[in-house]
Each structure stands twice: as structure tokens, then as C-alpha cells.
């Protein structure tokens, strides 16, 4: 995948007080570090900085670490479908399979997402990936508000994603997982083919597990 985007990595004081690389994404930034033949373009960023009114979409396979990354690095403006699922699971009998109440989780998540988008302000959204229309709707809604949309893609291999699902005691059906894999494959191919973020996105940052682990914070800052 080509590396486009500007050289927007700078050194800044991080949480530890030490000088750490900060990336202010513009264009496409391929930050994958543990793929065979991958040549890192400098140190992995410890922080991603976006404008205060930006909308960030975090996408990737189920089990790739989206929720983990968002909860570790983002402190405000977070809409995570996994959090909605956990809220329902805590209220319902443990023997009830997820597929039974999944429609309720999705409806609640989209209601929460719509309300958050209309409220404005910084926002980070967990993108399930298998439903590209959600990302397209976010792009259109943000454009009407004069806001920019950014993408983070966690590029985990299928085996890594399956391990992530098992680690949190969840399982995605073979059919659903295949849909997610196909959606992620199309997105990776589009990024590789154009060398640019998806239509309507101001930037795209591609991370593997090593790059995701290096991140300490994702911050929305006043421009």
C-alpha cells in the first residue's frame, strides 16, 4: 500500500513528559510495522491529533482491537457498538444468545450514533465494517455540518482477529466474519489502488497490532 499524506509527524511532549511522535493525519498514512517486507516510515506515532470538530471512524475486523484501542486512547466523544452490546448483556440472562437481541443492540447503537452526530463536537465511532452504508452516511452528515471525517483501519489478519474474539469470550459466525473480511479486503484494495483515503475522508491511518500498541492517545484539539 503506498504511503501518501503529508509528513505530519512531529515531536511533542507525551503523557510521560518525554518527547514522542505525534501524527496530525492528512491523506493516507500506512503505519503497519509487522508485515513481511514492510519498511516503517519513521517511528510509530504515540499520538494522533485531530481537529476539535472532526469525526473519526475506527474500522477493522471483529476482534482486531477497535474497542480496546478506542477505550485506551480516547477519553471523550466515543460511540462504541461493543459498549452497547455489553450494556444489554449485563441486563439480560446470560444464557440468551447474542443473535437474539442483536437487532436491539444495533438499533440502540444507531440511535445513539445519530444523536451524537447531530450534537456536533468531537466524535469517534466504532465502525462494524460489514455495513459500508454507515460510513457513507457519516461522511454525508459530517459534510452538511462542515466537519471533516477521518478513518483508522486496524489491519489484523483473520487469525489475529479470531484470537481477539476468543480473548474476550465472543464469537462471530462464519457467515458474518466472511462479510467483514470481504468488506475489509475491498477497503484495503481501494486504499492501495488510489493511494488516498476513501471518498469523503480527509485522512486514513492504517495500523497493524504493533502500530496500535504504540499509540497512547487519540486527541481532538482546537485548531
N, C-alpha and C positions, 0 to 999 in steps of 0.2 A: 504494500500500500504506500503510495507516495506521501512524502511529508510536505504539505503545503502550510499555509498560515505564516504569520509573522514570527520573528524571533522575539516573542513577548515574555520570555523568561527573564526575571530579574532577581537580584539577591535582596532579601528583606529579612527583618527580624521575625523569626517564627515563634511558636509557643514556648520553646526552650530558651528564647532570648538569643540564640545563635543565628548567624546569617544563613538563610535557607532559600532555595529557589522557589520563586512564585511565578506562576503562569497566568497571564491575562489573555485567555484564548481569543484568537481571531483566525478564521479559516480552519483548516484541518491540521490536527496535531496527533501524529501517531506516536504514542508513548509506550508501546509494547516493548518489553525488555527480555522476556524469557522464551521467545520464539527462536528456533534454529535459524541462524543467518541474520537475525535482527541486529542492526547496528544502532544503539541508542544515540539520539541527537543531544548529547549532554546529560547532565544529572537529572534524575526523575524529579518532577516538581513536588514539593512538600505542601503546596497550597495552590488552589485555583481561585482566582478573584474575578467576580462578575459585577456588573453594574447593579445598583440597588433595586432597580425595577425590572431586572432581567428574569426570564423564566427558563429554568434548567430542567431538561428531561434526562433521566438516567435509565438506560436501556441495557438489555442483556438477557441471556438465558435464565430460566428459573434455577436458582442455586448458584448463580455466578457471583453473588455477593452484593447485589444492588442495595438491599435493605441495610446490610451491615455497613457498607460504605456511607450511606446517607446518614444513618444514625450516629456514626462515629465522627463524621466530618461537618455535618450541618446542624446548626442549633435552632434555626427558626425557618418558618415558611415551608414546612415539609408536609407533603401529601403522599402517603405510602399505602398502597393497597394491602401490603402484608400486615400493616398495623391494624387496618380494618378487619382483616381475617382473624387476627389474634383477639380482637375485641369480641367478635362473635363467638369464637371458640371458647372464650372464658365464660360466656353466658349460657352456652348450650351444653347438653350432655356429651361427655367425652366419647361415647360410642357412636355418635352421629357422624357419618362420613361427610367430608368436606363438600363433595359434589352435590349433596342435598341442599345445602344452604349457600352454595357458591353464587347463585343469582342474586341473593340478598346482599352478599358482600360486594359484588360488582356494582349493584345499584347504589348502595351506600357510598362506595368509593367515588363513583362518578358524580353523585350529588355533592359530595364534599369537594371534589375537584372543581366543579363548575362554580361553586360558591367562592372558593379560594381564588380562581382566575378573575372573577368579577370584582372581588375585593381589591385587586391590584397588589402592588408591593412585591418583594422578592418571593420567589416560589420555586421549589424543587419537587419534581414529580417522578414517582416510580412508574416507568412505562413497561407494561407487560410484554410488549414486543410483538405478540401474535395478532394484535389489532392495530395495524398502521393508521386506521382512520382516526384513532385517538390523537396520535401525534399530529396529523394533518389539521384536526380541529384546534388543537392547542396553537399551532402556527397561525391559523386564521384569526383566532380570538386575540392572540397577542398583537398581531398586525393592526387590528382595529383599535387597540389601545396604545399603539405607538411603542410597543415593547419589543425587545429582541429575545429570540429563542436560541438556546444553546443545547447541545447534545453531549452526553458522556456515554460511550459504549464500552461495556465491560466484555471483552472478547475472551471468554472462557471456553475451553474445549468441552465437548459433550461429557466426557468422563469427569472433568473437574466439576461441572455443573451438577451431575448426578451425585458426586461426593458431597457437594454443598447441600443438596436436598436431604440426603441421609443424615448429615450432621445436625440438621435442625428438626429431624423427625418428620419430614414431609416427603411426599412422593407425587410427581406429576405423571399422569397417564402417558403411555407410549404415544397415543394419538396427539394429545396436547403438546407433548415435548417435541414431536416431529414438526408441528406447526410453528413452534417457537424457533426451532433450528432453521427452518426454511426462511422465516422472516429475518433472522439474524444473518443468514447467508446472503440474502438479497441486499441487505443494508451494507454488509462488508463489501460486496461486489460493486455496489453503487459508489461507495467511497473510494475504492481502489480504481474504478474506471474513470471517475471525474477528477479525483484529487481535491475535491471540495466537499463542504458539508452538504447534507440533504437540503433540498429546496426549502427556503424559508428560514433556515437556521444560520445564525451568524457565525457559529463555530461548532466543531465536533472534536472531542478528545477521545482517542481510543486507548484503553488501558487493558493490560492483562493483570493477572493476580499480583505480580511483582510491582507493577506501577500503582495498582490500587493500594497495596500495603504501604507504599511510600508516602501516600497522601495523608496529611494530618488535618487539613481543614479545607472547606469549601465556603467561601465568604462572599456575601453581597455587600459591596462597598459603594459609598456615594462617589459619583464621578466628579 
